[in-house]
């Protein structure tokens, strides 16, 4: 009689590696990128290529300098560059877009140890860096097709918006955030392939809806709520940014807490802050408290005292 084989964890393995996951994310973002190019013209593609190339080269240079294993073939830098591009206005100068990409890869990711060790989402960190450094360029959404303010800015000033146009994407905004339909198609691909689940996006969106109903001065107004859901980078952030494996909580309970925090913070920024948007700052702040969320939500191992486990002990 042969004895069963016993090995150390993990006991459940998956054939999906980093390269496959990142490639799936890229495919899921193609609909939003394609519509962005259609909506804003060829320069949207130029900005996107600039960001992707800059991120890949930045990662390669840092790995050569630090004498680390070359990992550009895992597509992680491509995903970062693509996400940064989708969060930028089409009119941004290319050198500014490239600078944001260098900050995201070099400062936020590589200087903290590389992929898997960054404590905040590199793409959103790069976007926030550009907003702080070049606020005029990052809030200039005027193009040949659009000259007015973004729907969220109109909504914040008390004006009326066309939710149908916001859903399909015929509005000013960043390259990848305008079409909710295209983002939902990409999100469906991620969900169906098992790359993400609905714990974070679901709790994020639901808590944001509740916050808007309670503090938005409109009560339960479907038109007002729909406009906030379709406007800005909420869908892009909820499905493609907040679900980042590295910067999200480990447990399902922690992910729900994380999503609720994001919903509340986004509501605070949008309704009470000076800006009409708030998704980027909400997720960055959420990334910063993920270690605290994990401390109180990660399941305690069998046979270990909860109090000692929270302190880092064994029993």
Secondary structure, DSSP 4 states (H G I P E B T S, - for coil): -PPPP--PSP-S--S--HHHHHHHHHHHHHHHHHHHHHHH-HHHHHHHHHHHHHHHHHHHHHHHHTTPPP-GGGSHHHHHHHHHHHTS-TTS-HHHHHHHHHIIIIIIIGGGTSTTT-SS-HHHHHHHHHHHH-HHHHT----SS--S--HHHHHHTT----HHHHHHT-S-S-TTTS-HHHHHHHHHHHHHTTS--HHHHHHHHHHHHHHHHHHSSS-S-HHHHHHHHHSTTHHHIIIIITT-TTTS-SSHHHHHHHHHHHHHHHHHHHHHSSSS--HHHHHHHHHHHHHHHHHHHSPPPTTS-HHHHHHT---
